[in-house]
Amino acid sequence: MSEAAARGSNGYGPTPGIAPLRDAVASRYSRYGIGQENVMITPSGTSALMMITQSLVDPGDETLIPSPGFVVYGPHTMLAGGKAVEYKLTENDFQPDIDDIQHRITDRTKIIFLNYPSNPTGGVLNESSFKAIRDIAKDRNITIVSDEVYEPFVYEGEHISFMSELDNSIVVNGFSKMMAVTGWRMGFVAAGKDVIPDLTKMAYHMCACPNTPAQYGILDALPSVDGYLKDVRSVYRRRRDLITSRIKGIDGMHMDAPKGAFYAFPKFSYPVTSEEFAIELVKNGLICVPGSAFGEYGEGHLRFSYAADEDKISRGMDILERTAKGMRG
């Protein structure tokens, strides 16, 4: 990135991203049969989601969003004049509740949002859920928007991507998590070649183009990222196992080991709201997010990140254990 800036690559670039990086992304995911024409580089996964929603959702349209789920899908829908409708995830493994989704689909449903591996739950989509959602979307002419930014971080099983279904799916991914450059704000979209031009129009009016020097930095780093990710996954797996073991040892807290991302989303059985619990933890020196921040069905949970070293995780779980004991009385 520094070298690109030094040689003067500081001006506007193409709105969908520089061609060499689009080619490199297409090559990385060539097993899904995509080419440069299916790829757009974006200034973050979040902005990609906004571009998609602004392009697809008209006033009065509805989207289905996971609950618990990442916090932007609902507001993005509302900013486009649409209505966000929450659907449930199953207990423990956090798969989309297929019956609940079917019950909530109407003639106005335009998008089903998915996020796997999941923030906040750490859930990983399984094959049967993938097939069920794919078939429902095709039968009802609904677009799947699959947020896959945590794709590199799967510890049990394999990541299943909707890049194989670009006839009615749009996949959002990014480099921020993949390369631990969250401050660079770099993402990408994979979509049908008939969809990319519309997204590009929206991208132009939102940002003109992605960060030019950062794109060259990403391009240079991409060939070596898999070796880095292999090491990172082993570190996160140890942290995952540590935080899971500690939480399971606390009376009144329940959680299966998350299969992906780097979040723990335990359920608790104390007579307090998740917000009250989180506030008490902050007072004691531990920051987490109340489950209610992630939708109606997140209540009764807390979200912890284990993207911290093992000593910090252990000290944090000490605080959680002491605070939970006080909750039990």
KEZATOR-528285 format. One record per residue (C-alpha): residue in one letter; x, y, z. Coordinates in nm, 4 decimals, decimal comma, m for minus. Example, Ala and Ser with C-alpha at 12.3 -4.5 7.8 and 13.67 -1.06 7.14 Angstrom:
BEGIN
+----+----------+----------+----------+
! aa !       xx !       yy !       zz !
+----+----------+----------+----------+
!  A !   1,2300 !  m0,4500 !   0,7800 !
!  S !   1,3670 !  m0,1060 !   0,7140 !
+----+----------+----------+----------+
//
This chain:
BEGIN
+----+----------+----------+----------+
! aa !       xx !       yy !       zz !
+----+----------+----------+----------+
!  M !   0,0000 !   0,0000 !   0,0000 !
!  S !   0,2831 !   0,2370 !   0,0892 !
!  E !   0,4656 !   0,1611 !  m0,2357 !
!  A !   0,1497 !   0,2265 !  m0,4379 !
!  A !   0,1015 !   0,5617 !  m0,2691 !
!  A !   0,4691 !   0,6538 !  m0,3201 !
!  R !   0,4545 !   0,5860 !  m0,6936 !
!  G !   0,1479 !   0,8070 !  m0,7279 !
!  S !  m0,1412 !   0,5590 !  m0,7321 !
!  N !  m0,3482 !   0,8049 !  m0,5300 !
!  G !  m0,6115 !   0,9117 !  m0,7791 !
!  Y !  m0,9572 !   0,7855 !  m0,8619 !
!  G !  m0,9721 !   0,4284 !  m0,9816 !
!  P !  m1,2471 !   0,2332 !  m1,1556 !
!  T !  m1,5695 !   0,2322 !  m0,9538 !
!  P !  m1,5886 !  m0,1512 !  m0,9380 !
!  G !  m1,2201 !  m0,1763 !  m0,8400 !
!  I !  m0,8919 !  m0,2175 !  m1,0227 !
!  A !  m0,8958 !  m0,4983 !  m1,2786 !
!  P !  m0,5950 !  m0,6909 !  m1,1380 !
!  L !  m0,7594 !  m0,7220 !  m0,7943 !
!  R !  m1,0937 !  m0,8233 !  m0,9425 !
!  D !  m0,9089 !  m1,0883 !  m1,1441 !
!  A !  m0,7235 !  m1,2065 !  m0,8322 !
!  V !  m1,0467 !  m1,2418 !  m0,6350 !
!  A !  m1,2118 !  m1,4297 !  m0,9205 !
!  S !  m0,9091 !  m1,6596 !  m0,9396 !
!  R !  m0,9184 !  m1,7252 !  m0,5649 !
!  Y !  m1,2816 !  m1,8395 !  m0,5925 !
!  S !  m1,2578 !  m1,9943 !  m0,9390 !
!  R !  m1,3974 !  m2,3225 !  m0,8036 !
!  Y !  m1,7381 !  m2,1502 !  m0,8138 !
!  G !  m1,6988 !  m2,0618 !  m1,1821 !
!  I !  m1,6816 !  m1,6861 !  m1,1367 !
!  G !  m1,4825 !  m1,4350 !  m1,3424 !
!  Q !  m1,3867 !  m1,0694 !  m1,3176 !
!  E !  m1,7316 !  m0,9736 !  m1,4467 !
!  N !  m1,8822 !  m1,1234 !  m1,1278 !
!  V !  m1,6625 !  m0,9265 !  m0,8860 !
!  M !  m1,6802 !  m0,5735 !  m0,7492 !
!  I !  m1,4353 !  m0,4315 !  m0,4929 !
!  T !  m1,6000 !  m0,2193 !  m0,2247 !
!  P !  m1,4922 !   0,0110 !   0,0582 !
!  S !  m1,5900 !  m0,2450 !   0,3278 !
!  G !  m1,8430 !  m0,5226 !   0,3516 !
!  T !  m2,0824 !  m0,2865 !   0,5280 !
!  S !  m2,0892 !  m0,0427 !   0,2379 !
!  A !  m2,1386 !  m0,3372 !   0,0022 !
!  L !  m2,4477 !  m0,4366 !   0,1991 !
!  M !  m2,5768 !  m0,0805 !   0,1770 !
!  M !  m2,5196 !  m0,0716 !  m0,1995 !
!  I !  m2,7059 !  m0,3990 !  m0,2436 !
!  T !  m3,0016 !  m0,2921 !  m0,0323 !
!  Q !  m3,0290 !   0,0471 !  m0,2014 !
!  S !  m3,0186 !  m0,1261 !  m0,5409 !
!  L !  m3,2742 !  m0,3990 !  m0,4709 !
!  V !  m3,5202 !  m0,2672 !  m0,2133 !
!  D !  m3,7997 !  m0,0270 !  m0,3093 !
!  P !  m4,0320 !   0,1487 !  m0,0638 !
!  G !  m4,2771 !  m0,1055 !   0,0759 !
!  D !  m4,0567 !  m0,4072 !   0,0043 !
!  E !  m3,9656 !  m0,6469 !   0,2845 !
!  T !  m3,6440 !  m0,8244 !   0,3776 !
!  L !  m3,5972 !  m1,1202 !   0,6079 !
!  I !  m3,3123 !  m1,0734 !   0,8543 !
!  P !  m3,1675 !  m1,3267 !   1,1011 !
!  S !  m3,2390 !  m1,2819 !   1,4703 !
!  P !  m2,9993 !  m1,2889 !   1,6423 !
!  G !  m2,8039 !  m1,1347 !   1,3584 !
!  F !  m2,5607 !  m0,8628 !   1,2607 !
!  V !  m2,6911 !  m0,5146 !   1,3296 !
!  V !  m2,6882 !  m0,3458 !   0,9846 !
!  Y !  m2,9385 !  m0,5481 !   0,7807 !
!  G !  m3,2467 !  m0,3938 !   0,9408 !
!  P !  m3,1341 !  m0,0287 !   0,9301 !
!  H !  m3,0127 !  m0,0678 !   0,5704 !
!  T !  m3,3572 !  m0,1991 !   0,4758 !
!  M !  m3,5302 !   0,0920 !   0,6479 !
!  L !  m3,2984 !   0,3460 !   0,4814 !
!  A !  m3,4164 !   0,2066 !   0,1471 !
!  G !  m3,7801 !   0,2526 !   0,2517 !
!  G !  m3,8381 !  m0,1152 !   0,3188 !
!  K !  m3,9513 !  m0,3189 !   0,6181 !
!  A !  m3,7158 !  m0,5618 !   0,7936 !
!  V !  m3,8781 !  m0,8791 !   0,9278 !
!  E !  m3,6830 !  m1,0897 !   1,1775 !
!  Y !  m3,6675 !  m1,4669 !   1,1441 !
!  K !  m3,5556 !  m1,7090 !   1,4141 !
!  L !  m3,2429 !  m1,9173 !   1,4307 !
!  T !  m3,2493 !  m2,2628 !   1,5852 !
!  E !  m3,1177 !  m2,3121 !   1,9374 !
!  N !  m2,7553 !  m2,4126 !   1,9955 !
!  D !  m2,6425 !  m2,4520 !   1,6330 !
!  F !  m2,8040 !  m2,1265 !   1,5107 !
!  Q !  m2,9277 !  m2,2513 !   1,1734 !
!  P !  m3,1996 !  m2,0528 !   0,9925 !
!  D !  m3,5400 !  m2,1764 !   1,1126 !
!  I !  m3,6846 !  m2,2869 !   0,7796 !
!  D !  m4,0455 !  m2,3117 !   0,9007 !
!  D !  m4,0278 !  m1,9637 !   1,0503 !
!  I !  m3,8837 !  m1,8216 !   0,7290 !
!  Q !  m4,1571 !  m1,9772 !   0,5170 !
!  H !  m4,4201 !  m1,8388 !   0,7540 !
!  R !  m4,2812 !  m1,4858 !   0,7196 !
!  I !  m4,2460 !  m1,4693 !   0,3412 !
!  T !  m4,5001 !  m1,2452 !   0,1678 !
!  D !  m4,5476 !  m1,1145 !  m0,1850 !
!  R !  m4,3363 !  m0,8137 !  m0,0808 !
!  T !  m4,0339 !  m1,0164 !   0,0331 !
!  K !  m3,7352 !  m0,9104 !  m0,1768 !
!  I !  m3,4265 !  m1,0358 !   0,0126 !
!  I !  m3,3330 !  m1,3079 !   0,2596 !
!  F !  m3,0201 !  m1,2052 !   0,4484 !
!  L !  m2,7850 !  m1,4761 !   0,5732 !
!  N !  m2,4620 !  m1,4393 !   0,7710 !
!  Y !  m2,2390 !  m1,7452 !   0,8030 !
!  P !  m2,0043 !  m1,7870 !   0,9762 !
!  S !  m2,2154 !  m1,5719 !   1,2021 !
!  N !  m2,1653 !  m1,2572 !   1,3994 !
!  P !  m2,2813 !  m1,2789 !   1,6794 !
!  T !  m2,3435 !  m1,6531 !   1,7198 !
!  G !  m2,0391 !  m1,8218 !   1,5667 !
!  G !  m2,2759 !  m2,0547 !   1,3818 !
!  V !  m2,1755 !  m2,2192 !   1,0524 !
!  L !  m2,4324 !  m2,2997 !   0,7832 !
!  N !  m2,4879 !  m2,6702 !   0,7240 !
!  E !  m2,5688 !  m2,8444 !   0,3965 !
!  S !  m2,9374 !  m2,9068 !   0,4664 !
!  S !  m2,9982 !  m2,5423 !   0,5627 !
!  F !  m2,8128 !  m2,4252 !   0,2525 !
!  K !  m3,0264 !  m2,6391 !   0,0240 !
!  A !  m3,3514 !  m2,5411 !   0,1959 !
!  I !  m3,2829 !  m2,1671 !   0,1720 !
!  R !  m3,1626 !  m2,1997 !  m0,1869 !
!  D !  m3,4793 !  m2,3829 !  m0,2908 !
!  I !  m3,7145 !  m2,1445 !  m0,1095 !
!  A !  m3,5488 !  m1,8421 !  m0,2680 !
!  K !  m3,5712 !  m1,9890 !  m0,6174 !
!  D !  m3,9331 !  m2,0968 !  m0,5739 !
!  R !  m4,0401 !  m1,7542 !  m0,4458 !
!  N !  m3,8123 !  m1,5401 !  m0,6674 !
!  I !  m3,6294 !  m1,3918 !  m0,3682 !
!  T !  m3,2670 !  m1,2774 !  m0,3728 !
!  I !  m3,0323 !  m1,4274 !  m0,1160 !
!  V !  m2,7787 !  m1,1804 !   0,0223 !
!  S !  m2,5130 !  m1,3904 !   0,1933 !
!  D !  m2,2731 !  m1,2050 !   0,4239 !
!  E !  m1,9639 !  m1,4283 !   0,4310 !
!  V !  m1,6965 !  m1,1963 !   0,5713 !
!  Y !  m1,5938 !  m1,4556 !   0,8328 !
!  E !  m1,5516 !  m1,7245 !   0,5659 !
!  P !  m1,1833 !  m1,7922 !   0,6526 !
!  F !  m1,2666 !  m1,8684 !   1,0161 !
!  V !  m1,4319 !  m2,2107 !   1,0283 !
!  Y !  m1,3163 !  m2,4604 !   1,2930 !
!  E !  m1,5711 !  m2,7426 !   1,2612 !
!  G !  m1,6945 !  m2,8560 !   0,9205 !
!  E !  m1,6551 !  m2,6498 !   0,6035 !
!  H !  m1,7798 !  m2,3147 !   0,4821 !
!  I !  m2,0624 !  m2,3430 !   0,2284 !
!  S !  m2,0771 !  m2,0398 !   0,0000 !
!  F !  m2,3623 !  m1,9032 !  m0,2069 !
!  M !  m2,1065 !  m1,8094 !  m0,4742 !
!  S !  m2,2243 !  m2,1303 !  m0,6370 !
!  E !  m2,5731 !  m1,9792 !  m0,6724 !
!  L !  m2,5149 !  m1,6351 !  m0,8277 !
!  D !  m2,8223 !  m1,6667 !  m1,0490 !
!  N !  m3,0273 !  m1,5528 !  m0,7478 !
!  S !  m2,7667 !  m1,4777 !  m0,4793 !
!  I !  m2,5254 !  m1,1971 !  m0,3981 !
!  V !  m2,2271 !  m1,2738 !  m0,1766 !
!  V !  m2,0557 !  m1,0124 !   0,0386 !
!  N !  m1,7049 !  m1,0862 !   0,1594 !
!  G !  m1,4015 !  m0,8807 !   0,2441 !
!  F !  m1,0373 !  m0,8419 !   0,3288 !
!  S !  m1,0811 !  m0,6629 !   0,6628 !
!  K !  m1,1236 !  m0,9839 !   0,8634 !
!  M !  m0,9299 !  m1,2083 !   0,6233 !
!  M !  m0,6106 !  m1,0007 !   0,6515 !
!  A !  m0,6749 !  m0,8263 !   0,9859 !
!  V !  m0,6794 !  m0,4847 !   0,8186 !
!  T !  m1,0177 !  m0,3701 !   0,9500 !
!  G !  m0,9120 !  m0,0053 !   0,9347 !
!  W !  m0,8451 !  m0,0255 !   0,5602 !
!  R !  m1,2199 !  m0,0865 !   0,5016 !
!  M !  m1,1898 !  m0,3173 !   0,2040 !
!  G !  m1,4540 !  m0,5628 !   0,0880 !
!  F !  m1,5877 !  m0,7246 !  m0,2259 !
!  V !  m1,9067 !  m0,8533 !  m0,3808 !
!  A !  m1,9658 !  m1,1584 !  m0,5983 !
!  A !  m2,2842 !  m1,1377 !  m0,8045 !
!  G !  m2,4322 !  m1,2246 !  m1,1410 !
!  K !  m2,2804 !  m1,0294 !  m1,4276 !
!  D !  m2,6211 !  m0,8716 !  m1,4922 !
!  V !  m2,6294 !  m0,7415 !  m1,1316 !
!  I !  m2,2783 !  m0,5944 !  m1,1055 !
!  P !  m2,3558 !  m0,2941 !  m1,3342 !
!  D !  m2,6451 !  m0,1836 !  m1,1110 !
!  L !  m2,4325 !  m0,2203 !  m0,7986 !
!  T !  m2,1564 !  m0,0235 !  m0,9705 !
!  K !  m2,3951 !   0,2647 !  m1,0376 !
!  M !  m2,4914 !   0,2751 !  m0,6715 !
!  A !  m2,1263 !   0,2477 !  m0,5684 !
!  Y !  m2,0363 !   0,5494 !  m0,7811 !
!  H !  m2,2901 !   0,7689 !  m0,6049 !
!  M !  m2,1839 !   0,6432 !  m0,2614 !
!  C !  m1,8055 !   0,6551 !  m0,2871 !
!  A !  m1,6857 !   0,7047 !  m0,6491 !
!  C !  m1,4320 !   0,4215 !  m0,6082 !
!  P !  m1,2583 !   0,2076 !  m0,3444 !
!  N !  m0,9296 !   0,3185 !  m0,1843 !
!  T !  m0,6738 !   0,2899 !  m0,4658 !
!  P !  m0,3480 !   0,2362 !  m0,2678 !
!  A !  m0,5196 !  m0,0140 !  m0,0381 !
!  Q !  m0,6307 !  m0,2195 !  m0,3369 !
!  Y !  m0,2700 !  m0,2572 !  m0,4481 !
!  G !  m0,1728 !  m0,3564 !  m0,0940 !
!  I !  m0,4425 !  m0,6219 !  m0,0878 !
!  L !  m0,3398 !  m0,7443 !  m0,4327 !
!  D !   0,0207 !  m0,7880 !  m0,3199 !
!  A !  m0,0772 !  m0,9713 !  m0,0007 !
!  L !  m0,3427 !  m1,2015 !  m0,1440 !
!  P !  m0,1116 !  m1,4789 !  m0,2712 !
!  S !   0,0338 !  m1,5371 !   0,0766 !
!  V !  m0,2844 !  m1,5034 !   0,2827 !
!  D !  m0,3668 !  m1,8745 !   0,3099 !
!  G !  m0,0511 !  m1,9572 !   0,5048 !
!  Y !  m0,1249 !  m1,6709 !   0,7405 !
!  L !  m0,4860 !  m1,7847 !   0,7852 !
!  K !  m0,3809 !  m2,1407 !   0,8659 !
!  D !  m0,1763 !  m2,0112 !   1,1590 !
!  V !  m0,4497 !  m1,7711 !   1,2681 !
!  R !  m0,7146 !  m2,0435 !   1,2730 !
!  S !  m0,5045 !  m2,2580 !   1,5046 !
!  V !  m0,4686 !  m1,9625 !   1,7436 !
!  Y !  m0,8392 !  m1,8827 !   1,7354 !
!  R !  m0,9308 !  m2,2473 !   1,7829 !
!  R !  m0,7326 !  m2,2540 !   2,1081 !
!  R !  m0,9012 !  m1,9344 !   2,2201 !
!  R !  m1,2396 !  m2,0765 !   2,1215 !
!  D !  m1,1775 !  m2,3875 !   2,3269 !
!  L !  m1,0636 !  m2,1822 !   2,6263 !
!  I !  m1,3632 !  m1,9488 !   2,6347 !
!  T !  m1,6047 !  m2,2376 !   2,5738 !
!  S !  m1,4588 !  m2,4386 !   2,8605 !
!  R !  m1,4744 !  m2,1421 !   3,0958 !
!  I !  m1,8339 !  m2,0505 !   3,0082 !
!  K !  m1,9540 !  m2,4102 !   3,0376 !
!  G !  m1,8106 !  m2,4184 !   3,3882 !
!  I !  m2,0355 !  m2,1333 !   3,5077 !
!  D !  m2,3684 !  m2,2329 !   3,6640 !
!  G !  m2,6565 !  m2,0819 !   3,4743 !
!  M !  m2,4694 !  m2,0289 !   3,1470 !
!  H !  m2,5019 !  m2,2569 !   2,8454 !
!  M !  m2,3154 !  m2,2715 !   2,5145 !
!  D !  m2,1953 !  m2,5199 !   2,2565 !
!  A !  m1,8546 !  m2,4496 !   2,1043 !
!  P !  m1,8975 !  m2,2014 !   1,8170 !
!  K !  m1,7952 !  m2,3495 !   1,4828 !
!  G !  m1,6846 !  m2,0285 !   1,3142 !
!  A !  m1,6001 !  m1,6563 !   1,3339 !
!  F !  m1,4513 !  m1,5441 !   1,6682 !
!  Y !  m1,7536 !  m1,4848 !   1,8888 !
!  A !  m1,9072 !  m1,6717 !   2,1793 !
!  F !  m2,2824 !  m1,6272 !   2,2272 !
!  P !  m2,3782 !  m1,8027 !   2,5512 !
!  K !  m2,7298 !  m1,8211 !   2,6878 !
!  F !  m2,7911 !  m1,7419 !   3,0535 !
!  S !  m3,0760 !  m1,8242 !   3,2931 !
!  Y !  m3,0590 !  m1,5386 !   3,5442 !
!  P !  m3,3527 !  m1,3046 !   3,6253 !
!  V !  m3,2033 !  m1,0062 !   3,4382 !
!  T !  m3,2092 !  m0,8732 !   3,0841 !
!  S !  m2,9045 !  m0,9103 !   2,8638 !
!  E !  m2,8562 !  m0,5323 !   2,8762 !
!  E !  m2,8618 !  m0,5306 !   3,2565 !
!  F !  m2,6148 !  m0,8176 !   3,2636 !
!  A !  m2,3819 !  m0,6447 !   3,0169 !
!  I !  m2,3907 !  m0,3189 !   3,2124 !
!  E !  m2,2989 !  m0,5022 !   3,5313 !
!  L !  m2,0071 !  m0,6687 !   3,3535 !
!  V !  m1,8836 !  m0,3310 !   3,2272 !
!  K !  m1,8887 !  m0,2010 !   3,5832 !
!  N !  m1,6670 !  m0,4949 !   3,6777 !
!  G !  m1,4243 !  m0,4377 !   3,3908 !
!  L !  m1,5471 !  m0,6695 !   3,1125 !
!  I !  m1,6954 !  m0,5399 !   2,7882 !
!  C !  m1,9437 !  m0,7502 !   2,5935 !
!  V !  m2,2557 !  m0,6881 !   2,3855 !
!  P !  m2,6053 !  m0,7720 !   2,5121 !
!  G !  m2,7847 !  m1,0236 !   2,2958 !
!  S !  m3,0813 !  m0,7886 !   2,2571 !
!  A !  m2,8618 !  m0,5659 !   2,0355 !
!  F !  m2,8842 !  m0,8384 !   1,7701 !
!  G !  m3,2626 !  m0,8624 !   1,7522 !
!  E !  m3,5642 !  m0,9868 !   1,9438 !
!  Y !  m3,4406 !  m1,3441 !   1,9604 !
!  G !  m3,0991 !  m1,2448 !   2,0927 !
!  E !  m3,2388 !  m1,1667 !   2,4357 !
!  G !  m3,1064 !  m1,3964 !   2,7070 !
!  H !  m2,7614 !  m1,4088 !   2,5459 !
!  L !  m2,4338 !  m1,2183 !   2,5641 !
!  R !  m2,1758 !  m1,1826 !   2,2888 !
!  F !  m1,8056 !  m1,2084 !   2,3693 !
!  S !  m1,5211 !  m1,1719 !   2,1217 !
!  Y !  m1,2259 !  m1,4071 !   2,1581 !
!  A !  m1,0073 !  m1,2043 !   1,9213 !
!  A !  m0,7869 !  m1,1347 !   2,2224 !
!  D !  m0,4955 !  m1,3212 !   2,3771 !
!  E !  m0,5557 !  m1,6101 !   2,6131 !
!  D !  m0,4500 !  m1,4171 !   2,9208 !
!  K !  m0,7130 !  m1,1497 !   2,8530 !
!  I !  m0,9746 !  m1,4151 !   2,7831 !
!  S !  m0,8963 !  m1,5871 !   3,1144 !
!  R !  m0,9136 !  m1,2607 !   3,3090 !
!  G !  m1,2382 !  m1,1711 !   3,1361 !
!  M !  m1,3912 !  m1,5063 !   3,2202 !
!  D !  m1,2863 !  m1,4593 !   3,5829 !
!  I !  m1,4931 !  m1,1405 !   3,5856 !
!  L !  m1,7831 !  m1,3173 !   3,4151 !
!  E !  m1,7739 !  m1,5982 !   3,6705 !
!  R !  m1,7733 !  m1,3607 !   3,9663 !
!  T !  m2,0492 !  m1,1452 !   3,8192 !
!  A !  m2,2650 !  m1,4454 !   3,7318 !
!  K !  m2,2303 !  m1,5740 !   4,0877 !
!  G !  m2,3691 !  m1,2422 !   4,2075 !
!  M !  m2,6590 !  m1,2745 !   3,9636 !
!  R !  m2,7505 !  m1,6120 !   4,1124 !
!  G !  m2,7523 !  m1,4600 !   4,4609 !
+----+----------+----------+----------+
//
